[in-house]
Amino acid sequence: MPKDVVIVESPTKARTLASFLGNEFVVLSSKGHVRDLPEDELGVELNDDFTPKWVVRDRKLLAELRKKTEDASRVYLATDPDREGEAIAYDLMELLGDGGRYVRVLLHEITPQAVREALLHPGPIDLAKVEAQRARRILDRLVGYQISPLLSRVLAGRRFEGLSAGRVQSVALRFICDRELEIQSFVPEPYWEVAALFPSEPPFAARLDGRLTAPDEVAALTQDLARARFMVEAVEEEEVLRRPSPPFITSTLQQAASSELGFSPKRTMQIAQSLYEGVAIGGEMVGLITYMRTDSVRVADSAIAAARAFVKSEFGAKALSPKPRHFRNKRRAQDAHEAIRPTQVTRTPDEVAPHLAPDQRKLYDLIWRRFVASQMADGIWVRRKVTIRAGDRTFRASSSRMISPGFTSVLPVAPLEDEEASLPDGLTPGLELPRPEIEVEERTTEPPKRFTEAGIVRKLEQEGIGRPSTYAQIVSVIQDRGYVVREGSSLRPTLLGHLVTDLLRLYFPETVEEAFTARMESDLDRIQEGDLGRGELLRSFYRWFSPRLHTVEEALSKGGKPFRALSDVACPSCGAPMEVRVWRGNLYLGCSRYPECRTTKALPPNVPFRYTSDRVELAAGLSAAESAPATPCPKCGTPMVVRHGRYGRYLSCPSCRTTSPVPTGVTCPRCGEGELVERFGKRYGTFYACSRYPDCRFLVAGRPIGACPTCGGGVIYEDPRRGVRCSNALCPTHEDSAPAATRPKQGPAKKRKS
């Protein structure tokens, strides 16, 4: 008798389901989408309906699926429960034929009970959800396949340079570029903070309300406080409640995994996918978490009950929240799936740890603790606040102590700012305090920080841009394209990223505006809800998009340059300003008088620059990059010159073409024989390593300065993230500031006591 068939898109998920269902069903995998728009052409007819041209991705696989399903009386389409999964299910039904046999199954978690329950209650394919996926795919194709060639033609002079724009990625890139311009234009301003240090038992500090912004204010305040009496004006106590956050949704999981575990959004989703699809535990394949692409914080009542029973059993009734916690979704959140949670709360991280890879253990632990904490009691602190008057000035001090840890016994939180402070017991209103020591700290305002991967995901979510399934791809694509580089935990736009953003801002401003992109996302939701037609959305979009395409294409056809990135570097041949151009993924300088002057100049891959609205300032950075110690050629003795290639700077002999790395003049502290030379890695950028590699593998991340005078066993170097320090982990200067002779001019905040 023919068996019923279950089709999923992932081979891993297929193996997990097969282990649950045994011989009752045949479980097959579509290996993702079975059809898509063609890769080598636009694939969308620019007519009133924007008719797509769908092509089968793997005809051999499709033939196998057709053969294995032809005798089945029923075919269960169990692809992922989102728009993409719905579209895959629809394509399978159309391409395999005989649609009456096909039913849709939604697997929000992959456990034996959940799978059996889903198979007992199949439903139809959600055609509105398919329409929303189709509209998104066509929109992305229209933007990507029509703007990207123009980017390449404008910046590189040829169509196939490989530069790209995207409907959502361009907005994310603009956020990062704008933040960099804010940092670049930031002018630090000094200010002073004042604290009164009281010699009580225990001693405590009170801070002056507000900050001072002028030196004469500091002098006047110091004189006033020297004569003032310090009186306790008020003493208050308040209860501070700290409530647990809801279980994870896609964006919050990516943010937490990035900040706490150092995972990229892409890596987070890969690990979460493996936990959802199933891992082997005790010889059985089990899905450990619910579906990981969701923006709903809703949790099933049965899961809440299980979590509360677990908390009561393991931590006691006092650890439970008084009532089951239900969290409210944001407006227009898709509520088709639950929040991300463990499929069985009793499977603790310690229990499943032996069966998981290290990264799987870390992410499961994060998800499990967040879910369990969501049904626990609030953490309770008591904060004591003291207000002190000194003449017409007000000082404030506070301290906090924990009364009940609540959920924080499972999910630790950062301590309150004043949790480590202590105040004397005898403070009462009207009490005169002993004269304090006045401490004045000079500080400077700080520029905004660069976006981290978690930060840009948070920004996209706040602006309503993209969907849970796209955040990881957005952050990954702008890095893969070379528009953004990751430095430590921060994202820094490259010069190419700035150029692309400004070109889009000039000719396709809507593609980098958050309001427009968020509205498009909202319209896709309206299609899914049945309130808007696909054709209506696409026609509305193309009405403004087409004229902008025509404007750029017309300028290019007339031989003009719609966009120029002039630099402050003068052409060595004619003196005209040189402009930044692109060739095979690399930037170089070409004379702005081309074709009359064809002079070009290489740009190092990591040359410092300053991006402004009218020019790119490169001269200073290029001059520094081209400087190197005078080095004779080891073969012919001719002085070598600095060249720039795909892998950074190197020395080249103009006579015999011999090449060698750029030396630093600093002896390797490990072997004492080699010299530290400049190297370049595609992933990490410039670093400095021993010239005797691979015999000696010593390296440092920043430019070496010289031998460490403190320990004698390391080298002082400029760490890109921590400043000047010693390479020797046992040297005091490894963590503290470097010796005075090598320390940067800008120091810590200055303190002055009166």
C-alpha positions in Angstrom: 0.0 0.0 0.0 1.5 3.4 -1.0 2.6 5.5 1.9 1.7 9.2 2.5 4.5 11.6 1.8 5.8 14.5 4.0 7.9 17.2 2.2 10.1 19.7 4.1 12.8 21.9 2.6 15.7 21.0 4.8 17.5 17.6 4.6 18.3 17.8 8.4 14.6 18.4 9.2 13.7 15.5 6.9 15.9 13.1 8.9 14.5 14.3 12.2 10.9 13.8 11.0 11.7 10.4 9.5 13.0 9.3 12.9 9.6 10.3 14.5 7.3 8.9 11.9 9.1 5.6 11.2 7.7 3.5 8.3 4.3 5.2 8.2 5.4 8.0 6.0 8.0 8.8 3.3 9.8 12.0 4.3 11.4 14.0 1.5 13.4 17.3 1.2 13.0 20.0 -1.5 16.4 21.4 -0.5 15.0 25.0 -0.3 13.1 26.7 -3.1 12.3 24.6 -6.1 11.9 27.5 -8.4 13.0 31.1 -8.5 13.6 34.0 -10.8 16.5 33.4 -13.3 20.0 34.5 -12.2 21.2 35.8 -15.6 18.3 38.2 -16.4 15.8 40.5 -14.8 13.1 37.8 -15.0 10.2 40.2 -14.6 8.2 41.6 -17.5 7.9 45.3 -17.2 4.2 45.3 -18.0 1.1 46.3 -16.0 1.2 43.0 -14.0 5.0 42.7 -13.6 4.7 39.0 -14.7 7.6 37.0 -13.2 9.5 34.3 -15.1 9.9 31.4 -12.7 12.5 28.8 -13.5 13.1 25.4 -11.9 16.3 25.4 -9.9 17.0 21.6 -10.0 15.1 19.6 -12.6 16.6 16.3 -11.5 15.5 16.8 -7.9 12.0 17.8 -9.0 11.8 14.6 -11.1 12.8 12.5 -8.1 10.1 14.2 -5.9 7.5 13.7 -8.6 8.3 10.0 -8.9 8.2 9.4 -5.1 4.9 11.2 -4.7 3.0 9.9 -7.7 1.4 7.0 -5.8 0.8 8.8 -2.5 -2.9 9.4 -1.6 -1.9 12.5 0.4 1.2 14.7 0.4 1.8 16.9 3.5 3.7 20.1 2.7 5.6 20.8 5.9 8.0 23.5 4.8 8.8 26.3 7.3 5.8 28.3 8.7 6.7 31.6 7.1 6.3 33.4 3.8 9.2 31.6 2.2 8.0 28.3 3.4 4.5 29.0 2.1 5.8 29.9 -1.3 7.9 26.7 -1.4 4.8 24.6 -0.5 2.8 26.4 -3.3 5.5 25.7 -5.9 5.7 22.1 -4.9 1.9 21.7 -5.3 2.0 23.4 -8.7 5.0 21.6 -10.1 4.3 18.1 -8.8 0.7 18.2 -10.1 -2.7 16.9 -8.9 -3.3 19.6 -6.3 -6.1 17.8 -4.6 -3.7 15.5 -2.8 -1.7 18.3 -1.2 -2.3 19.7 2.3 -0.3 22.3 4.3 1.2 21.4 7.7 2.7 24.0 10.0 5.5 22.7 12.3 6.2 25.4 15.0 8.3 22.9 16.9 9.8 19.6 15.9 8.9 17.1 18.6 7.1 13.8 18.2 3.9 15.1 19.8 3.9 18.4 17.9 4.5 16.7 14.6 1.8 14.1 15.1 -0.7 16.8 16.2 0.2 18.9 13.1 -0.4 15.9 10.8 -3.8 15.3 12.3 -4.9 18.9 11.6 -3.6 19.9 8.1 -5.0 23.0 6.3 -4.8 24.7 2.9 -1.9 26.8 1.6 -2.3 30.5 2.5 -2.4 32.1 -0.9 -2.2 35.6 0.6 1.1 34.7 2.2 2.3 33.4 -1.1 1.3 36.6 -2.8 3.3 38.7 -0.2 6.4 36.5 -0.8 6.0 37.0 -4.6 5.7 40.7 -4.2 8.8 40.9 -2.0 10.8 38.8 -4.4 9.8 40.9 -7.4 10.5 44.1 -5.6 13.9 43.0 -4.5 14.7 41.9 -8.1 13.6 45.2 -9.6 15.8 47.1 -7.3 18.8 44.8 -7.3 18.9 44.0 -11.0 18.3 47.5 -12.2 20.2 49.7 -9.8 23.2 47.4 -9.4 24.5 47.6 -13.0 24.1 51.4 -12.9 26.2 51.5 -9.7 28.9 49.6 -11.5 28.7 51.8 -14.7 28.9 55.0 -12.7 31.7 54.0 -10.3 33.7 51.6 -12.4 32.8 52.5 -16.0 31.5 49.0 -16.8 28.3 47.1 -16.1 29.7 43.9 -14.6 31.8 45.3 -11.7 29.6 43.5 -9.2 28.5 46.4 -7.1 25.0 45.9 -5.7 22.1 47.7 -4.1 19.2 46.2 -2.2 15.8 47.3 -1.1 16.6 46.9 2.6 20.4 46.5 2.7 20.8 50.1 1.3 19.0 51.6 4.3 21.1 49.6 6.7 24.3 50.8 5.0 23.0 54.4 5.1 22.5 54.1 8.9 26.1 53.0 9.3 27.5 55.6 7.0 25.5 58.4 8.6 26.7 57.4 12.1 30.3 57.4 10.8 29.9 61.0 9.5 28.5 62.0 12.9 31.6 60.6 14.6 33.9 62.2 12.0 32.3 65.7 12.5 32.1 65.4 16.3 34.0 68.1 18.2 34.6 67.2 21.8 33.7 69.7 24.5 35.1 69.8 28.0 32.9 69.7 31.1 33.4 69.2 34.8 31.7 66.9 37.3 32.0 67.6 41.0 31.8 65.1 43.9 31.8 65.7 47.6 33.7 62.9 49.5 32.4 62.8 53.1 34.7 61.3 55.8 31.9 59.4 57.6 31.8 55.7 58.6 31.5 54.3 56.1 32.7 57.2 53.8 30.4 58.0 50.9 30.4 60.3 47.8 27.6 62.6 46.7 27.6 64.2 43.2 26.6 67.7 42.3 23.4 68.0 40.3 24.3 68.9 36.7 27.6 69.5 35.1 29.8 72.6 34.7 30.8 73.7 31.2 33.3 76.6 31.9 36.5 76.9 34.0 35.3 80.1 35.7 32.2 78.1 36.9 34.5 75.6 38.5 36.6 78.3 40.3 33.5 80.0 41.6 31.9 76.8 42.8 35.1 75.8 44.7 35.1 79.1 46.5 31.4 78.8 47.4 31.8 75.3 48.7 34.7 76.2 50.9 32.4 78.4 53.0 29.2 76.4 52.7 27.6 74.1 55.3 26.6 70.7 54.0 23.1 69.8 55.4 21.0 66.6 54.8 17.9 67.9 53.1 16.0 64.6 52.5 16.4 60.9 52.9 14.1 58.6 50.9 13.7 54.9 50.3 12.1 53.3 47.3 11.5 49.8 46.0 13.1 49.1 42.7 11.5 46.2 40.7 13.3 44.6 37.8 11.0 42.6 35.6 12.1 39.8 33.2 12.1 40.4 29.5 9.8 38.4 27.3 11.1 35.2 25.6 13.3 35.9 22.5 12.0 36.8 19.1 14.4 36.7 16.1 15.7 40.2 16.5 16.2 40.1 20.3 17.9 36.7 20.0 20.4 38.0 17.4 21.1 41.1 19.6 21.6 39.0 22.8 23.8 36.4 21.0 25.9 39.2 19.5 26.4 41.2 22.7 26.7 38.2 25.1 28.3 35.5 22.9 29.9 37.4 20.1 27.9 35.6 17.4 27.1 37.3 14.2 23.4 37.4 13.3 24.1 35.0 10.5 25.9 32.5 12.8 23.1 32.9 15.4 20.5 31.9 12.8 22.5 28.9 11.6 22.9 27.6 15.1 19.2 28.2 15.9 18.2 26.4 12.8 20.1 23.3 13.9 18.5 23.4 17.3 15.0 23.7 15.7 15.5 21.0 13.1 16.8 18.5 15.6 19.9 17.1 17.3 20.5 13.5 18.4 19.8 12.9 22.1 19.9 9.4 23.5 19.7 8.0 19.9 16.6 10.1 19.1 16.5 13.2 16.9 14.8 16.0 18.9 14.0 19.6 18.0 15.2 21.6 21.0 13.6 25.0 20.3 10.5 26.3 18.5 10.7 28.0 15.1 13.4 30.7 15.2 12.0 33.2 12.7 9.3 35.1 14.5 8.4 38.6 15.8 5.8 37.4 18.3 6.3 37.2 22.0 3.2 35.0 22.4 3.8 31.7 24.3 1.3 28.7 24.3 -0.6 28.3 27.5 0.7 24.7 27.8 4.3 25.9 27.6 3.7 28.6 30.2 2.2 26.0 32.5 5.2 23.7 32.0 7.6 26.5 32.8 5.8 27.5 36.0 5.7 23.9 37.1 9.5 23.6 36.5 10.2 26.9 38.4 8.1 25.8 41.4 9.8 22.4 41.5 13.4 23.6 41.1 13.4 27.1 42.8 10.3 27.0 45.1 6.9 28.8 44.9 8.4 32.1 46.0 10.5 32.2 42.7 7.3 32.2 40.6 5.6 35.3 39.4 2.2 35.7 41.1 0.3 35.2 37.8 1.3 33.7 34.5 3.1 36.3 32.5 1.7 37.1 29.0 3.6 39.6 26.9 2.1 42.1 24.4 3.2 42.0 20.8 4.3 45.2 18.9 1.9 46.7 16.4 1.7 44.6 13.1 3.8 41.8 14.6 3.1 38.5 12.8 1.5 36.3 15.4 1.6 33.1 13.4 4.4 31.6 15.5 5.2 31.6 19.2 8.3 33.2 20.7 11.5 31.3 20.6 11.6 28.9 23.5 12.7 25.4 24.4 10.3 22.7 23.2 10.6 21.0 26.6 11.6 23.2 29.5 12.7 20.2 31.6 15.6 19.7 29.1 18.0 21.9 31.0 21.2 23.2 29.4 23.3 20.9 31.7 21.2 17.9 30.6 21.6 18.4 26.9 25.1 19.8 26.9 26.9 16.5 26.2 24.9 16.2 23.0 25.6 19.6 21.6 28.4 21.4 19.9 29.9 24.3 22.0 28.1 27.1 20.1 24.8 25.1 20.3 25.2 24.8 24.0 25.8 28.5 24.5 22.8 29.5 22.4 20.4 26.9 23.9 21.5 28.0 27.4 20.6 31.6 26.4 17.2 30.7 25.0 16.4 28.4 27.9 17.3 30.9 30.7 15.4 33.7 29.0 12.3 31.6 28.7 12.4 30.2 32.3 13.1 33.7 33.7 10.0 35.1 31.9 7.7 33.2 34.3 9.7 34.0 37.5 9.1 36.7 40.1 10.5 40.2 39.8 13.9 41.0 41.3 13.4 43.4 44.2 15.9 46.0 45.4 15.6 48.8 47.9 17.3 52.1 46.9 18.1 54.7 49.6 18.5 58.3 48.2 20.0 61.2 50.1 19.7 64.9 49.0 22.4 67.3 50.5 22.3 71.1 50.3 25.4 73.2 50.3 24.3 76.9 49.9 22.3 77.0 46.7 23.9 73.8 45.4 22.4 70.3 45.6 24.3 67.1 45.9 22.8 63.6 45.7 23.9 60.1 46.8 22.2 56.8 46.7 22.8 53.1 47.4 20.9 49.9 46.6 20.7 46.5 48.1 19.0 43.4 46.8 15.9 42.1 48.8 14.9 39.2 46.5 16.8 38.0 43.4 13.6 36.7 41.6 14.3 35.9 38.0 18.0 37.1 38.3 18.9 33.8 39.9 18.5 32.3 36.4 19.1 35.3 34.2 21.8 37.5 35.7 21.5 41.2 35.0 23.9 44.1 35.3 24.1 45.6 38.8 22.4 48.9 39.5 24.7 51.9 39.2 24.7 52.5 43.0 24.6 48.8 44.1 28.2 48.8 45.3 27.8 52.1 47.2 27.0 52.4 50.9 25.5 55.1 53.0 25.8 55.6 56.8 22.8 54.7 58.9 22.5 57.9 60.8 21.6 60.3 57.9 18.4 62.2 58.8 17.0 65.5 57.4 18.6 68.6 59.1 21.8 66.8 60.0 25.0 68.8 59.3 27.7 66.7 57.7 31.4 67.0 58.3 33.2 69.1 55.7 33.9 67.0 52.6 36.8 66.8 50.3 35.8 68.2 46.9 36.8 66.3 43.9 36.6 67.9 40.4 36.8 65.7 37.4 37.5 67.2 34.0 35.9 65.2 31.1 35.1 65.7 27.5 32.0 64.8 25.6 32.2 61.6 23.6 31.1 61.0 20.0 28.3 58.6 19.3 29.4 55.0 19.1 29.5 53.0 15.9 26.8 50.5 15.3 27.5 46.9 16.4 25.8 44.0 14.6 23.3 43.8 17.4 22.8 47.6 17.3 22.0 47.7 13.5 19.5 44.8 14.0 17.9 46.8 16.8 17.8 49.9 14.6 16.2 48.1 11.7 13.6 46.6 14.0 12.8 50.0 15.6 12.3 51.5 12.2 10.1 48.7 10.9 12.6 47.7 8.2 12.9 44.1 7.1 11.4 41.0 8.6 12.9 38.6 11.2 14.0 36.2 8.5 16.0 39.0 6.7 18.0 40.7 9.5 20.9 38.2 9.5 21.2 38.4 5.7 21.2 42.2 5.6 24.1 42.4 8.1 26.0 39.7 6.2 25.5 41.1 2.7 26.8 44.6 3.4 30.0 43.0 4.8 30.3 40.5 2.0 30.0 43.3 -0.5 32.9 45.2 1.1 30.7 48.1 2.1 31.2 47.6 5.8 34.0 46.0 7.8 33.8 44.6 11.3 36.4 46.1 13.7 36.2 44.4 17.1 32.4 44.4 17.7 31.8 47.6 15.7 30.8 48.1 12.1 32.8 50.7 10.1 31.8 51.7 6.6 34.5 51.5 3.9 35.1 54.2 1.4 33.2 52.1 -1.2 30.3 51.9 1.3 30.2 55.7 1.5 30.4 56.1 -2.3 27.5 53.7 -2.9 25.4 55.3 -0.2 25.9 58.8 -1.6 25.1 57.7 -5.2 21.9 56.1 -4.0 21.1 59.2 -1.9 21.5 61.4 -4.9 19.5 59.4 -7.5 17.4 56.9 -5.6 16.7 58.6 -2.3 13.7 56.4 -1.4 16.0 53.3 -1.3 17.9 54.8 1.6 15.0 56.4 3.5 13.7 54.4 6.5 10.2 55.8 6.2 9.7 54.7 2.6 11.3 51.2 3.2 9.2 50.7 6.4 6.1 51.6 4.4 6.9 49.1 1.7 7.3 46.5 4.5 3.9 47.4 5.9 2.4 47.1 2.4 3.8 43.6 2.1 2.0 42.8 5.4 -1.2 44.3 3.9 -0.9 41.9 1.0 -0.5 39.0 3.4 -3.6 40.2 5.3 -5.6 40.5 2.0 -5.9 44.3 2.1 -3.7 45.1 -0.9 -3.0 43.5 -4.2 0.4 42.5 -5.5 0.0 44.4 -8.8 -1.2 47.6 -7.0 2.0 47.7 -4.9 4.4 47.0 -7.8 2.8 49.6 -10.0 2.9 52.2 -7.3 6.6 51.4 -6.7 7.6 51.5 -10.4 5.9 54.8 -11.0 8.6 56.7 -9.1 11.4 54.1 -9.7 11.4 54.1 -13.5 12.0 57.9 -14.0 15.0 57.7 -11.7 16.5 54.9 -13.6 16.0 56.8 -16.9 17.7 59.9 -15.4 21.0 58.0 -14.7 20.9 56.0 -17.9 20.4 59.1 -20.0 23.4 60.8 -18.3 25.5 57.8 -19.0 24.4 57.5 -22.6 25.5 61.1 -23.2 29.0 60.3 -21.9 28.5 62.3 -18.7 29.5 61.4 -15.2 26.4 61.5 -13.0 28.5 61.0 -9.8 32.1 61.9 -9.1 34.2 61.2 -6.0 36.9 63.8 -6.2 39.8 63.6 -3.7 42.3 66.0 -2.3 45.1 64.2 -4.1 46.6 66.1 -7.0 47.4 64.2 -10.2 51.2 63.9 -10.4 51.1 64.4 -14.2 48.8 67.4 -14.6 47.9 68.6 -11.1 44.2 68.1 -11.5 42.3 66.5 -8.6 42.2 62.7 -8.8 38.9 60.9 -8.3 38.1 57.5 -6.6 37.2 54.7 -9.0 36.6 51.0 -8.8 38.2 48.2 -10.6 37.6 44.5 -9.8 36.5 45.2 -6.3 39.4 47.4 -5.5 39.6 51.2 -5.3 42.1 53.3 -7.1 42.7 57.0 -8.0 42.3 58.2 -11.6 42.8 61.7 -13.0 39.6 63.6 -13.2 40.7 64.9 -16.7 40.4 61.4 -18.2 40.6 60.7 -21.1 42.9 63.7 -21.7 45.0 62.5 -18.8 45.2 58.7 -18.0 47.3 58.8 -14.9 46.2 56.4 -12.1 47.4 55.7 -8.6 46.8 52.7 -6.4 45.0 53.0 -3.1 45.9 50.7 -0.2 43.0 48.6 0.9 43.0 50.1 4.4 44.2 53.7 3.7 42.8 56.2 6.3 40.3 58.7 4.8 37.9 61.4 5.7 34.6 61.5 3.7 33.0 64.9 3.1 30.2 66.1 0.8 32.5 67.7 -1.7 35.6 65.5 -1.6 37.4 62.5 -0.1 40.4 63.5 2.0 43.0 60.9 1.2 46.3 62.8 0.9 47.5 62.5 4.5 46.6 58.9 4.8 48.1 58.0 1.4 51.3 59.9 2.4 51.6 57.9 5.6 50.9 54.6 3.8 53.6 55.3 1.2 56.3 56.0 3.8 58.6 53.2 4.8 62.2 52.8 6.0 64.8 53.2 3.2 65.5 49.6 2.2 68.0 48.5 -0.4 67.0 45.6 -2.7 68.5 42.4 -1.3 69.5 41.3 -4.9 70.8 44.4 -6.7 71.0 47.1 -4.0 68.6 49.6 -5.7 66.5 51.5 -3.2 63.1 49.8 -3.0 59.7 51.7 -3.3 56.4 51.1 -1.6 53.7 49.5 -3.8 50.1 48.7 -3.0 48.4 45.4 -4.0 45.4 43.4 -3.1 47.1 42.2 0.1 48.3 45.6 1.3 51.6 47.4 1.1 54.8 45.8 -0.1 58.3 46.9 -1.2 59.3 46.5 -4.9 62.6 47.0 -6.6 62.2 49.3 -9.6 65.2 47.6 -11.3 64.9 43.8 -10.8 61.2 43.6 -9.6 62.2 41.8 -6.4 59.5 42.2 -3.7 59.6 42.0 0.1 57.3 43.0 3.0 57.5 46.5 4.5 59.9 46.4 7.6 59.2 48.2 10.9 62.8 48.3 12.3 61.6 46.4 15.4 63.3 43.1 16.4 61.0 40.2 17.1 60.9 39.8 20.9 60.2 36.0 20.7 63.2 34.8 18.5 65.4 37.8 18.7 66.5 37.2 15.1 63.7 38.2 12.8 62.3 41.7 12.2 58.6 42.5 12.6 57.2 43.2 9.1 53.9 44.4 7.8 51.4 41.8 6.6 47.8 41.9 5.4 45.0 39.4 6.0 41.7 39.7 4.1 39.7 39.0 7.3 41.7 41.0 9.9 43.4 43.7 7.8 47.0 44.9 8.5 49.0 43.1 11.2 52.7 42.7 12.0 54.5 39.4 12.1 58.1 38.0 12.4 60.0 37.9 9.1 61.1 34.3 10.0 57.6 32.9 9.6 56.8 30.0 9.7 59.8 29.2 11.9 58.7 32.0 14.3 54.9 32.7 14.5 55.0 35.8 16.6 52.6 38.6 15.6 50.8 41.7 16.9 47.7 43.4 15.7 49.0 46.9 15.6 52.2 48.9 14.5 55.2 48.0 16.7 57.0 50.9 18.4 59.9 49.3 20.1 61.1 46.9 22.8 59.2 47.3 26.1 61.3 49.2 28.7 59.3 47.8 31.6 59.6 44.1 31.1 62.2 43.7 28.3 60.4 40.6 27.1 57.7 42.2 24.9 57.2 44.8 22.3 55.2 48.0 22.7 52.6 48.3 19.9 49.5 50.3 18.9 46.6 47.9 19.6 43.7 49.0 17.4 41.1 48.6 20.2 43.1 49.1 23.4 45.7 51.7 22.6 49.4 51.5 23.2 50.3 48.4 25.2 52.9 45.6 25.6 52.6 42.3 23.8 53.8 40.4 27.0 50.7 39.3 28.9 52.7 39.3 32.1 53.9 42.9 31.8 52.0 45.5 33.8 51.6 47.6 30.7 49.7 44.8 28.9 46.5 45.9 30.6 47.4 49.3 32.0 48.6 52.3 30.1 51.9 52.0 28.3 55.2 53.6 29.6 55.2 57.4 29.5 57.6 57.6 26.6 55.2 55.7 24.3 51.8 56.7 25.8 49.4 58.6 23.6 49.0 62.3 24.4 45.3 62.1 25.3 45.0 60.7 28.8 42.2 59.8 31.3 39.9 62.3 33.0 41.8 64.8 35.1 41.1 65.0 38.8 41.6 68.0 41.0 41.0 68.0 44.8 40.2 71.1 46.8 
